[in-house]
Each structure stands twice: as C-alpha cells, then as structure tokens.
Amino acid sequence: MTLLLSLLLTSASLITTVPEAVKMAFEERYGEVAAGEVAWGVEGETYIASFNNVRDQLFKVYFSADGNWLQSQARIYPSALPDRVYDHYETNYFEKDVTFLAEVTLPDQLTEYRIEWESYEAVHVVRLSIRGELLEAKEIPFTDLW
C-alpha cells in the first residue's frame, strides 16, 4: 500500500504545511529520516507522518498539534504477532481483506495491535491488547473517507 493510500484509509488528509512544533518533535525522534521520504497528513487535530523505517516497514507516527508524540504504528506480518493476538487474528480476520496490520506503541511503552480490513461499504478498524483481547472495533464508511 502506498503512503498516500495509507493516509486515506485513516481518513487523514494530505498536507504540505506542518506546525513547527510537530516538525521539531518529529526531527527529534526520527532525525535520520529525510524530509522527502515523509508524507504528512492531518486528521482533526492530529498530525501523521508516514514513511518507511529502517526495516522497510510502513511506519506512521502521530503527533498532537503542539508536538506531543501520541503513538507510532509499524506495519507487520501476521507471523510477527504474539501468539494470542495471532489466534484472534486467525479466528476472526484471516479470510478478510486485511489492508493494514500494525504493532502500535503508545505512551508509557504500552503495546497494542491494529487490524484494518475492508468490506464493500467500509474500512473496519480493530484494536487488540497484547493478550489478544478486543479493545475496540469500529467501522469507517467509505463515504466518510472522501
């Protein structure tokens, strides 16, 4: 999936102007990433930087408008999921058209997992704990993405 499509599926809009506080926070955390390798988007008050990390994984970083880091998402393969998360994935989403599977790092070093899949009407987003427990499931109609 391209960076553009990835941003669209999170209902973010591509932008070219990023607040200085967000740019500085990004450079402090990810200074090794060249500016031309980052696609920026905004969703509400949240700024999203998307790029390929050193492992060539799609990586998304979320910042508040004042530059506070909110979370990071690294695209992973099902084989990299913890056992309980994989069991949940295999039981519930294995036959779905999964478009994004990510390990999410949150403040305080909390980790959870995100599964995005598509139906004909919507993008479905599921959040799982590291123990495979369902934290949230939501549907974003395609009409809300455009």
Backbone as ProteinMPNN parsed JSONL, in Angstrom:
{"seq_chain_A": "MTLLLSLLLTSASLITTVPEAVKMAFEERYGEVAAGEVAWGVEGETYIASFNNVRDQLFKVYFSADGNWLQSQARIYPSALPDRVYDHYETNYFEKDVTFLAEVTLPDQLTEYRIEWESYEAVHVVRLSIRGELLEAKEIPFTDLW", "coords_chain_A": {"N_chain_A": [[0.846, -1.167, 0.0], [0.549, 2.183, -0.8], [2.009, 5.208, 0.598], [0.224, 7.328, 0.326], [-2.309, 6.056, -0.01], [-2.408, 4.745, 2.419], [-2.613, 6.907, 4.208], [-5.086, 7.897, 3.376], [-6.811, 5.809, 4.094], [-6.849, 6.063, 6.812], [-8.46, 8.128, 7.115], [-7.211, 10.551, 6.972], [-6.099, 13.727, 5.761], [-3.907, 14.663, 3.173], [-1.197, 16.905, 3.643], [0.83, 19.866, 3.228], [1.874, 21.793, 4.83], [3.199, 21.842, 7.964], [2.914, 22.243, 11.457], [5.446, 24.052, 13.265], [6.193, 23.053, 15.804], [5.458, 20.375, 15.605], [7.063, 19.491, 13.485], [9.586, 19.836, 14.696], [9.42, 18.025, 16.852], [9.17, 15.647, 15.437], [11.646, 15.569, 14.071], [13.352, 15.371, 16.262], [12.788, 12.804, 17.233], [12.994, 11.195, 14.934], [15.199, 11.931, 13.322], [16.887, 10.798, 11.433], [15.416, 10.268, 9.198], [14.899, 11.339, 5.978], [13.507, 14.424, 4.894], [12.138, 14.385, 2.447], [11.217, 11.812, 2.322], [8.976, 11.506, 3.818], [5.494, 11.474, 4.174], [3.007, 13.705, 4.985], [0.067, 13.964, 6.928], [-3.155, 15.015, 8.137], [-5.535, 14.541, 10.651], [-8.267, 15.666, 11.994], [-7.143, 17.213, 14.826], [-4.768, 15.95, 14.852], [-1.537, 15.191, 13.698], [0.02, 13.281, 11.198], [2.79, 11.426, 10.363], [4.041, 9.563, 7.743], [6.172, 7.003, 6.672], [8.797, 4.863, 5.384], [10.446, 2.767, 7.592], [13.706, 1.844, 8.998], [13.652, -0.894, 8.72], [12.276, -1.193, 6.451], [9.565, -1.133, 6.786], [6.214, 0.074, 6.62], [5.668, 2.931, 8.433], [3.964, 4.806, 10.807], [3.577, 7.844, 12.495], [2.1, 9.594, 15.09], [1.226, 12.844, 16.109], [0.287, 15.441, 18.394], [-1.056, 18.747, 17.783], [0.61, 20.483, 19.147], [3.017, 19.223, 19.178], [3.364, 16.965, 20.776], [4.159, 13.554, 21.078], [2.016, 10.955, 20.198], [1.518, 8.299, 19.386], [2.989, 5.442, 17.703], [2.935, 3.479, 14.755], [3.823, 0.439, 13.382], [3.928, -1.339, 10.441], [3.336, -4.796, 10.262], [3.812, -8.338, 9.647], [1.498, -11.096, 9.805], [2.846, -13.286, 10.997], [4.499, -12.106, 12.84], [3.015, -11.461, 15.0], [2.134, -11.638, 18.505], [1.375, -14.768, 20.14], [-1.353, -14.991, 21.231], [-2.613, -12.791, 20.05], [-2.278, -13.433, 17.39], [-3.86, -15.764, 17.304], [-6.427, -14.658, 17.696], [-6.545, -13.022, 15.425], [-6.337, -14.985, 13.364], [-8.659, -16.499, 13.81], [-10.726, -14.608, 13.453], [-10.178, -12.752, 11.339], [-8.694, -13.783, 9.276], [-9.73, -14.572, 6.8], [-10.558, -12.178, 5.804], [-10.196, -9.118, 3.875], [-7.531, -7.948, 4.699], [-5.898, -4.922, 5.083], [-4.074, -3.508, 6.522], [-1.903, -4.197, 9.097], [-0.702, -3.742, 12.237], [1.805, -3.105, 14.751], [1.356, -1.25, 17.558], [2.766, 1.353, 19.317], [2.369, 2.975, 22.3], [2.217, 5.863, 24.545], [4.052, 5.494, 27.648], [5.147, 3.102, 26.969], [3.279, 1.16, 26.28], [1.865, -1.507, 24.401], [-0.12, -2.344, 21.655], [-2.228, -3.864, 19.139], [-3.226, -3.338, 15.768], [-5.689, -3.906, 13.397], [-6.727, -3.525, 10.152], [-9.297, -3.846, 7.861], [-11.152, -4.312, 4.811], [-14.522, -4.022, 3.697], [-17.21, -4.098, 1.329], [-18.481, -1.732, 1.906], [-17.072, -0.28, 3.842], [-14.155, 0.665, 5.823], [-12.789, -1.322, 8.28], [-11.735, -1.146, 11.594], [-9.803, -2.565, 14.064], [-8.757, -2.856, 17.392], [-6.461, -4.542, 19.418], [-5.406, -5.926, 22.523], [-2.134, -6.769, 23.833], [-2.536, -9.268, 24.776], [-4.406, -10.31, 23.135], [-6.99, -9.471, 23.493], [-10.032, -7.92, 22.588], [-10.105, -4.507, 22.164], [-11.294, -2.391, 20.868], [-13.592, -1.933, 18.213], [-14.332, -0.587, 15.148], [-16.144, 0.921, 12.445], [-15.547, 2.559, 9.439], [-17.292, 4.206, 7.197], [-16.89, 4.224, 3.647], [-17.826, 6.531, 2.468], [-17.289, 8.448, 4.386], [-14.603, 8.815, 4.178], [-13.885, 10.374, 2.071]], "CA_chain_A": [[0.0, 0.0, 0.0], [1.347, 3.401, -0.851], [1.826, 6.131, 1.716], [-0.994, 8.101, 0.076], [-3.456, 5.212, 0.294], [-2.38, 4.518, 3.861], [-3.162, 8.093, 4.857], [-6.508, 7.991, 3.065], [-7.555, 4.815, 4.858], [-7.004, 6.527, 8.19], [-9.285, 9.32, 6.917], [-6.372, 11.738, 7.092], [-5.9, 14.496, 4.542], [-2.514, 15.017, 2.923], [-0.91, 18.326, 3.84], [2.214, 20.264, 2.959], [2.298, 22.682, 5.906], [3.19, 21.16, 9.261], [3.323, 23.188, 12.502], [6.859, 23.977, 13.64], [6.348, 22.173, 16.979], [5.339, 18.996, 15.13], [8.299, 19.216, 12.738], [10.702, 19.707, 15.637], [9.238, 16.77, 17.596], [9.471, 14.562, 14.505], [13.1, 15.55, 13.852], [13.991, 14.903, 17.491], [12.6, 11.351, 17.335], [13.298, 10.481, 13.684], [16.086, 12.801, 12.56], [17.558, 10.066, 10.358], [14.512, 10.15, 8.051], [14.978, 12.521, 5.111], [12.232, 15.125, 4.771], [11.474, 13.959, 1.221], [10.713, 10.443, 2.469], [7.845, 11.545, 4.74], [4.218, 12.031, 3.725], [2.302, 14.239, 6.15], [-1.381, 14.052, 6.872], [-3.797, 15.538, 9.344], [-6.859, 14.01, 10.949], [-8.698, 16.509, 13.108], [-6.023, 17.962, 15.409], [-3.628, 15.034, 14.909], [-0.648, 15.187, 12.527], [0.507, 11.919, 10.976], [3.931, 11.285, 9.458], [4.146, 8.197, 7.228], [7.422, 6.763, 5.962], [9.325, 3.516, 5.559], [11.51, 2.8, 8.592], [14.954, 1.168, 8.625], [13.316, -2.283, 8.353], [11.448, -1.036, 5.264], [8.164, -1.273, 7.16], [5.458, 1.311, 6.665], [5.691, 3.416, 9.806], [3.15, 6.006, 10.987], [3.802, 8.473, 13.787], [1.02, 10.532, 15.369], [1.583, 13.944, 16.999], [-0.704, 16.494, 18.608], [-0.675, 19.999, 17.115], [1.681, 21.148, 19.886], [4.246, 18.449, 19.054], [3.447, 15.797, 21.662], [4.055, 12.257, 20.427], [0.839, 10.239, 20.68], [1.703, 6.876, 19.136], [3.644, 5.009, 16.472], [2.418, 2.224, 14.224], [4.724, -0.207, 12.432], [3.274, -2.442, 9.724], [3.96, -6.092, 10.495], [3.175, -9.508, 9.046], [0.835, -11.923, 10.826], [3.798, -14.159, 11.696], [5.183, -11.344, 13.892], [2.076, -11.213, 16.093], [2.204, -12.533, 19.666], [0.512, -15.933, 19.951], [-2.777, -14.739, 21.491], [-3.097, -11.848, 19.037], [-2.37, -14.209, 16.15], [-5.036, -16.632, 17.409], [-7.6, -13.805, 17.459], [-6.47, -12.646, 14.008], [-6.624, -16.151, 12.527], [-10.051, -16.887, 14.014], [-11.702, -13.591, 13.074], [-9.864, -11.876, 10.206], [-7.827, -14.456, 8.316], [-10.388, -14.592, 5.485], [-10.922, -10.804, 5.437], [-9.251, -8.396, 3.03], [-6.761, -7.122, 5.631], [-5.079, -3.96, 4.351], [-3.033, -2.956, 7.388], [-1.717, -4.901, 10.362], [0.366, -2.951, 12.852], [2.13, -3.059, 16.167], [1.178, 0.136, 17.971], [3.448, 1.739, 20.554], [1.693, 4.102, 22.931], [2.97, 6.395, 25.689], [4.324, 4.551, 28.746], [5.611, 1.865, 26.335], [2.199, 0.197, 26.098], [1.8, -2.035, 23.046], [-1.345, -2.995, 21.209], [-2.183, -4.247, 17.731], [-4.288, -2.746, 14.959], [-6.025, -4.632, 12.181], [-7.663, -2.814, 9.287], [-9.754, -4.646, 6.725], [-12.178, -3.641, 4.026], [-15.69, -4.674, 3.124], [-17.649, -3.267, 0.206], [-19.019, -0.467, 2.362], [-16.34, 0.443, 4.88], [-12.898, 0.19, 6.397], [-13.028, -1.787, 9.642], [-10.527, -0.985, 12.393], [-9.879, -3.335, 15.297], [-7.609, -2.73, 18.286], [-6.319, -5.687, 20.313], [-4.337, -5.845, 23.516], [-1.037, -7.708, 23.606], [-3.064, -10.575, 25.172], [-5.405, -10.717, 22.151], [-8.321, -9.029, 23.896], [-10.595, -6.866, 21.76], [-10.199, -3.221, 22.854], [-12.204, -1.522, 20.121], [-13.879, -2.28, 16.813], [-15.153, 0.463, 14.548], [-16.344, 0.883, 11.007], [-15.493, 3.88, 8.828], [-17.871, 4.093, 5.856], [-16.074, 4.842, 2.605], [-18.329, 7.881, 2.214], [-16.666, 9.348, 5.348], [-13.177, 8.965, 3.875], [-13.65, 11.297, 0.956]], "C_chain_A": [[0.895, 1.235, 0.0], [1.103, 4.263, 0.372], [0.54, 6.926, 1.555], [-2.221, 7.288, 0.448], [-3.536, 4.949, 1.788], [-2.969, 5.702, 4.605], [-4.658, 8.217, 4.595], [-7.327, 7.01, 3.886], [-7.678, 5.191, 6.322], [-7.849, 7.793, 8.212], [-8.509, 10.61, 7.158], [-6.277, 12.422, 5.733], [-4.426, 14.806, 4.391], [-2.332, 16.521, 3.083], [0.541, 18.603, 3.47], [2.751, 21.179, 4.044], [2.104, 21.984, 7.243], [3.625, 22.177, 10.316], [4.771, 22.96, 12.933], [7.083, 23.039, 14.824], [6.298, 20.702, 16.58], [6.597, 18.606, 14.358], [9.473, 18.991, 13.676], [10.612, 18.393, 16.418], [9.566, 15.572, 16.708], [10.983, 14.442, 14.306], [13.847, 15.043, 15.078], [13.918, 13.381, 17.611], [13.143, 10.602, 16.119], [14.177, 11.318, 12.764], [16.777, 12.124, 11.392], [16.698, 9.932, 9.099], [14.568, 11.448, 7.253], [13.587, 13.109, 4.917], [11.446, 14.666, 3.542], [10.892, 12.555, 1.28], [9.474, 10.365, 3.345], [6.632, 12.148, 4.041], [3.468, 12.471, 4.974], [0.812, 14.282, 5.889], [-1.903, 14.638, 8.161], [-5.179, 14.911, 9.445], [-7.35, 14.743, 12.194], [-7.538, 17.355, 13.566], [-4.742, 17.128, 15.45], [-2.858, 15.052, 13.595], [0.004, 13.816, 12.423], [1.645, 11.956, 9.959], [4.001, 9.821, 9.045], [5.425, 8.072, 6.417], [7.795, 5.299, 6.127], [10.488, 3.597, 6.538], [12.727, 1.995, 8.125], [14.735, -0.297, 8.266], [12.465, -2.339, 7.098], [9.984, -1.362, 5.548], [7.493, 0.088, 7.023], [5.334, 1.704, 8.128], [4.879, 4.7, 9.85], [3.376, 6.529, 12.392], [2.759, 9.58, 13.939], [1.482, 11.555, 16.406], [0.373, 14.853, 17.2], [-0.184, 17.767, 17.938], [0.45, 20.731, 17.837], [2.964, 20.317, 19.941], [4.389, 17.268, 20.005], [3.249, 14.513, 20.862], [2.89, 11.501, 21.047], [0.969, 8.73, 20.515], [2.471, 6.664, 17.844], [3.03, 3.684, 16.063], [3.409, 1.688, 13.203], [3.985, -1.362, 11.771], [4.056, -3.721, 9.98], [3.202, -7.171, 9.726], [2.511, -10.323, 10.145], [1.806, -12.797, 11.627], [4.531, -13.445, 12.827], [4.265, -11.048, 15.082], [2.354, -12.131, 17.277], [1.148, -13.639, 19.509], [-0.979, -15.641, 20.137], [-3.385, -13.765, 20.476], [-3.243, -12.581, 17.707], [-3.594, -15.116, 16.175], [-6.313, -15.855, 17.129], [-7.673, -13.415, 15.981], [-6.9, -13.814, 13.125], [-8.096, -16.559, 12.616], [-11.026, -15.899, 13.387], [-11.433, -12.851, 11.768], [-9.049, -12.531, 9.105], [-8.415, -14.434, 6.907], [-10.805, -13.203, 5.005], [-9.848, -10.207, 4.527], [-8.479, -7.408, 3.91], [-5.811, -6.238, 4.829], [-3.949, -3.386, 5.193], [-3.054, -3.717, 8.699], [-0.52, -4.254, 11.028], [0.541, -3.248, 14.33], [2.128, -1.588, 16.545], [1.901, 0.356, 19.294], [2.81, 3.026, 21.053], [2.568, 4.676, 24.036], [3.051, 5.363, 26.816], [4.704, 3.172, 28.225], [4.543, 0.778, 26.269], [2.171, -0.234, 24.64], [0.427, -2.636, 22.807], [-1.227, -3.244, 19.712], [-3.418, -3.722, 17.023], [-4.453, -3.579, 13.697], [-7.03, -3.793, 11.411], [-8.017, -3.739, 8.14], [-10.912, -3.935, 6.058], [-13.313, -4.577, 3.685], [-16.103, -3.792, 1.94], [-18.077, -1.875, 0.646], [-18.083, 0.36, 3.226], [-14.949, -0.133, 5.107], [-13.222, -0.159, 7.843], [-11.703, -1.716, 10.397], [-10.749, -1.691, 13.726], [-8.599, -3.092, 16.081], [-7.631, -3.902, 19.258], [-5.213, -5.423, 21.317], [-3.26, -6.859, 23.161], [-1.454, -9.138, 23.989], [-4.154, -11.063, 24.223], [-6.822, -10.329, 22.503], [-8.776, -7.877, 23.006], [-10.757, -5.602, 22.59], [-11.221, -2.306, 22.194], [-12.386, -2.097, 18.722], [-14.76, -1.168, 16.266], [-15.148, 0.311, 13.041], [-16.304, 2.316, 10.495], [-16.056, 3.742, 7.422], [-16.998, 4.802, 4.828], [-16.551, 6.262, 2.304], [-17.734, 8.896, 3.189], [-15.196, 9.607, 5.058], [-12.917, 10.026, 2.819], [-14.256, 12.595, 1.226]], "O_chain_A": [[1.884, 1.298, 0.73], [0.122, 4.08, 1.092], [-0.162, 7.174, 2.536], [-3.094, 7.787, 1.158], [-4.628, 4.934, 2.358], [-3.748, 5.518, 5.541], [-5.416, 8.598, 5.487], [-8.426, 7.344, 4.331], [-8.554, 4.667, 7.01], [-7.933, 8.459, 9.244], [-9.09, 11.637, 7.507], [-6.363, 11.774, 4.691], [-3.762, 15.17, 5.362], [-3.201, 17.308, 2.707], [1.368, 17.694, 3.408], [3.966, 21.331, 4.172], [0.995, 21.589, 7.604], [4.598, 22.901, 10.105], [5.255, 21.828, 12.961], [8.068, 22.302, 14.844], [7.012, 19.877, 17.15], [7.136, 17.517, 14.555], [10.265, 18.069, 13.48], [11.625, 17.724, 16.621], [10.168, 14.6, 17.164], [11.536, 13.344, 14.366], [14.864, 14.361, 14.948], [14.879, 12.744, 18.041], [13.687, 9.506, 16.253], [13.925, 11.4, 11.562], [17.21, 12.795, 10.456], [17.198, 9.526, 8.049], [14.313, 12.526, 7.79], [12.607, 12.374, 4.791], [10.22, 14.57, 3.592], [10.153, 12.152, 0.382], [8.967, 9.272, 3.594], [6.726, 13.194, 3.399], [3.313, 11.693, 5.915], [0.358, 14.593, 4.788], [-1.181, 14.743, 9.153], [-5.892, 14.772, 8.452], [-6.899, 14.47, 13.307], [-6.997, 18.137, 12.785], [-3.741, 17.558, 16.024], [-3.443, 14.942, 12.518], [0.476, 13.259, 13.414], [1.484, 12.45, 8.843], [4.019, 8.935, 9.899], [5.729, 8.923, 5.58], [7.182, 4.58, 6.915], [11.409, 4.393, 6.35], [12.767, 1.523, 6.989], [15.564, -0.884, 7.57], [11.985, -3.407, 6.718], [9.255, -1.811, 4.664], [8.109, 1.124, 7.274], [4.938, 0.891, 8.963], [5.08, 5.589, 9.023], [3.371, 5.769, 13.36], [2.561, 10.394, 13.037], [2.049, 11.199, 17.439], [-0.454, 15.017, 16.304], [0.989, 17.849, 17.571], [1.171, 21.515, 17.219], [3.896, 20.663, 20.667], [5.442, 16.631, 20.034], [2.309, 14.391, 20.077], [2.781, 11.411, 22.27], [0.576, 7.969, 21.399], [2.592, 7.561, 17.01], [2.655, 2.869, 16.906], [3.791, 2.394, 12.27], [3.478, -2.255, 12.45], [5.286, -3.73, 9.923], [2.101, -6.944, 9.224], [2.922, -10.247, 11.303], [1.594, -13.017, 12.82], [5.123, -14.099, 13.686], [4.7, -10.447, 16.064], [2.765, -13.276, 17.087], [0.147, -13.45, 18.818], [-1.786, -16.01, 19.284], [-4.547, -13.91, 20.094], [-4.217, -12.375, 16.982], [-4.297, -15.228, 15.17], [-7.186, -16.335, 16.405], [-8.739, -13.472, 15.368], [-7.735, -13.647, 12.236], [-8.704, -16.922, 11.61], [-12.051, -16.309, 12.843], [-12.375, -12.363, 11.142], [-8.745, -11.891, 8.099], [-7.68, -14.292, 5.93], [-11.348, -13.068, 3.909], [-8.738, -10.729, 4.429], [-8.727, -6.202, 3.88], [-5.028, -6.721, 4.012], [-2.983, -2.843, 4.658], [-4.101, -3.86, 9.33], [0.566, -4.217, 10.449], [-0.4, -3.585, 15.05], [2.818, -0.778, 15.925], [1.675, -0.365, 20.266], [2.723, 4.023, 20.336], [3.555, 4.053, 24.429], [2.209, 4.47, 26.914], [4.599, 2.182, 28.949], [4.873, -0.407, 26.209], [2.421, 0.573, 23.745], [-0.114, -3.347, 23.655], [-0.229, -2.872, 19.094], [-4.508, -3.666, 17.593], [-3.48, -3.911, 13.02], [-8.063, -3.398, 11.951], [-7.14, -4.342, 7.522], [-11.566, -3.076, 6.65], [-13.108, -5.761, 3.418], [-15.4, -2.84, 1.602], [-18.04, -0.936, -0.149], [-18.264, 1.572, 3.344], [-14.613, -1.231, 4.663], [-13.859, 0.625, 8.548], [-10.673, -2.171, 9.9], [-11.737, -1.453, 14.421], [-7.501, -3.114, 15.526], [-8.664, -4.222, 19.846], [-4.212, -4.779, 21.004], [-3.456, -7.706, 22.29], [-0.809, -10.104, 23.58], [-4.763, -12.105, 24.463], [-7.767, -10.809, 21.876], [-8.001, -6.97, 22.706], [-11.459, -5.607, 23.602], [-11.921, -1.546, 22.863], [-11.466, -2.666, 18.135], [-15.8, -0.845, 16.84], [-14.279, -0.332, 12.453], [-16.958, 3.194, 11.057], [-15.379, 3.217, 6.538], [-16.432, 5.858, 5.11], [-15.745, 7.11, 1.922], [-17.672, 10.084, 2.871], [-14.604, 10.521, 5.631], [-11.794, 10.519, 2.71], [-14.163, 13.503, 0.4]]}, "name": "protein", "num_of_chains": 1, "seq": "MTLLLSLLLTSASLITTVPEAVKMAFEERYGEVAAGEVAWGVEGETYIASFNNVRDQLFKVYFSADGNWLQSQARIYPSALPDRVYDHYETNYFEKDVTFLAEVTLPDQLTEYRIEWESYEAVHVVRLSIRGELLEAKEIPFTDLW"}
